[in-house]
Amino acid sequence: MSDISMSAEKMSDGVPDYDTILDVCSDRQRRVILAKLLEQDRSLTMRDLMHAIAKHNHHAPLEELASEVMERIQISLHHIHLQKLQAAELIEYDTDRQLVEPAEMIDEIHPTLAAILDADPALDSLRRQ
């Protein structure tokens, strides 16, 4: 059974359980995505998320990053991270419009997510952007 389907199975009453939240937050890129969505409190484009991850991971101006780096970020977002977040029902991802928005129930788990994200010192630079 894949990690994505396991996350969806852990759901009860439409709200992910604590283990699911921890599993989703176990990856730095997914933490960056969630932090950016919580900070902005609005829909973000795939491009917005790619730029946030590129800035966070590479600490260089986007103009200086190779197109291959941006392509790898886009592929990992589309095929791994956004799918896992969507399976956990934390986001809604419109692939046609390349738009990512927080799921309606995100407010219910906001305190848990905020505690996890606030505990990650690597996200300090993201919060200062």
C-alpha positions in Angstrom: 0.0 0.0 0.0 1.4 3.4 -0.9 2.1 6.2 1.5 -0.6 8.3 -0.2 -3.4 5.7 0.3 -2.2 5.1 3.9 -2.6 8.8 4.7 -6.1 8.8 3.3 -7.1 5.7 5.4 -6.1 7.4 8.6 -8.8 10.0 8.1 -11.7 10.2 10.5 -14.6 12.6 10.2 -12.7 14.5 7.5 -9.9 15.6 9.8 -6.5 14.0 9.6 -5.3 12.3 12.8 -2.1 13.4 14.5 0.0 10.6 12.9 -1.1 11.6 9.4 -0.2 15.2 10.1 3.3 14.2 11.4 3.8 11.9 8.3 2.9 14.7 5.9 5.1 17.1 7.8 8.1 14.7 7.8 9.3 16.2 4.5 10.9 19.7 4.4 9.3 20.6 1.0 5.8 19.8 2.3 6.5 21.9 5.5 7.5 24.8 3.2 4.3 24.4 1.2 2.1 24.3 4.4 4.0 27.2 6.0 3.5 29.3 2.8 -0.2 28.4 2.5 -0.8 29.1 6.2 1.1 32.4 6.0 -0.6 33.6 2.9 -4.1 32.2 3.8 -5.1 32.1 0.1 -4.7 30.0 -3.0 -1.2 29.9 -4.4 0.0 28.9 -7.9 2.4 26.1 -8.6 4.9 28.8 -9.6 4.5 30.6 -6.2 5.3 27.3 -4.4 8.2 26.5 -6.7 9.7 29.9 -5.9 9.2 29.5 -2.2 10.9 26.1 -2.2 13.7 27.3 -4.5 14.4 30.3 -2.3 14.3 28.1 0.8 16.5 25.3 -0.5 19.0 27.1 -2.6 19.4 30.5 -0.8 20.1 32.1 -4.2 18.2 34.6 -6.4 15.8 32.7 -8.6 17.4 34.2 -11.7 20.6 32.3 -10.8 19.0 28.9 -10.5 19.3 26.6 -13.5 16.1 25.7 -15.3 16.8 22.0 -14.4 16.6 22.9 -10.7 13.2 24.5 -11.2 12.0 21.6 -13.3 13.0 19.1 -10.6 11.1 21.2 -8.0 8.0 21.3 -10.3 8.1 17.5 -10.9 8.5 16.7 -7.2 5.7 19.1 -6.3 3.3 17.7 -8.9 4.1 14.0 -8.6 4.9 13.6 -4.9 4.3 16.5 -2.5 1.0 18.0 -3.6 -0.5 14.5 -4.1 0.4 13.5 -0.6 -1.0 16.7 0.8 -4.2 16.3 -1.2 -4.5 12.6 -0.1 -4.3 13.8 3.5 -7.0 16.4 2.6 -4.9 19.3 3.7 -5.0 21.0 0.3 -7.0 21.1 -2.9 -4.9 21.0 -6.0 -6.4 22.0 -9.3 -4.0 20.5 -11.9 -5.6 22.2 -14.8 -5.2 25.7 -13.3 -2.0 24.8 -11.4 -3.6 26.2 -8.3 -3.2 25.0 -4.7 -5.4 26.1 -1.8 -5.8 25.1 1.8 -8.6 22.6 2.4 -11.6 23.9 4.3 -10.7 21.8 7.4 -7.2 23.3 7.6 -8.5 25.7 10.3 -9.4 22.8 12.5 -5.8 21.5 12.6 -4.1 24.9 12.3 -2.9 24.8 16.0 -1.2 21.4 15.4 0.3 22.4 12.1 1.5 25.8 13.5 3.2 24.0 16.4 5.0 21.6 14.1 6.0 24.3 11.6 7.1 26.8 14.4 9.4 24.1 15.8 11.3 23.8 12.5 14.2 26.2 12.7 14.8 25.7 9.0 11.6 27.6 8.3 12.8 30.7 10.1 14.1 32.2 6.8 10.7 31.5 5.1 8.9 33.4 7.8 11.2 36.4 7.3 10.4 36.6 3.5 
